[in-house]
Amino acid sequence: MGRKRVAPDWVARRFEATGPNELWVADITYVPTLSGFLYVAVVLDVFGWRVVGWAMETHLRAEWVIEALHTAVERAGEGRG
């Protein structure tokens, strides 16, 4: 069994922001349905804890998770982040 890779904690567990688009956090989860699992990726803006990006898919591959981040970046560029 190999060592697990751990991502660095760049915010030192201080989930605070003084303005929009200063700090985003993300999570991936799944919802069981009658047709199988629905996977959901969400990007939250810590300032106001608003959803700024999201994506859903029936498989757990990287491209749709990256799409959630792209959605957040696009919305931030439109001034809605």
N, C-alpha and C positions, 0 to 999 in steps of 0.2 A: 504494500500500500504506500503510495507516494504522499509527499507533503501537500497539503491544501494551499492554494494560492489565496492570499487575503489581500483585498484592495486597500490602499492607504485611506485613512480617515482624515481627509483634507479639511473637514470643518470641525474636527475635534468634538463631535457630538453637540455642537452649538448650532441648533437649527433656528437661527435668527437672521432676519434681513431688514435693512432700513428702507428698502425700496424694491419695486418690481424688477424681475430679471437679474437679481443679484445672486440668488442661490436657488437652484433647482434640485429636487430629489426625485427619484424614480423607483418604481416597483413593478414587478411582474407577478401576476397571480392567475388562477384558473377557476372556472366555474363549471361544475358538472352539469350537463344537460342530457336530455333523452337521446340526443344524437352524438354524444361524446363530449369531450372537454372543449370549452371556449377559453382561449388564453387571452389575457388582457394586460397590456403595458400602459402605465400611466406616468406622466411627468407632472410634478407639482411645483408651483412657484411658492417658496416658503413665505414670501411676503403675502399674507392674506390666505395662504394655503389653497390656492385655486388650481384647478386642472388646466394646464396650458398645452398639453400634448397627450395623445392617446392613440392606441391602435389595438385591433382585435384580430384574432386568427384562430384557425382550428389546428394549427401545428405550432411547435415550439422551435422555430428557427430564427436566426438573428435578423433577417431582413425586415420583418414587421416590427420588431422592437426598435430598430433604427428608425423606422418610419414614425414612430411615436416621438422620437427626439426631433426629427425633421419638422413634424407638425408644430412642436413647441417653438422651434427656431423661426419658422415662418410666421407664426402668430406674434412672436415678440417683435419681428421686423415690421409688422403691421400696427404696432402700438397696442396690441391686445394682450400682451403677456402678463 
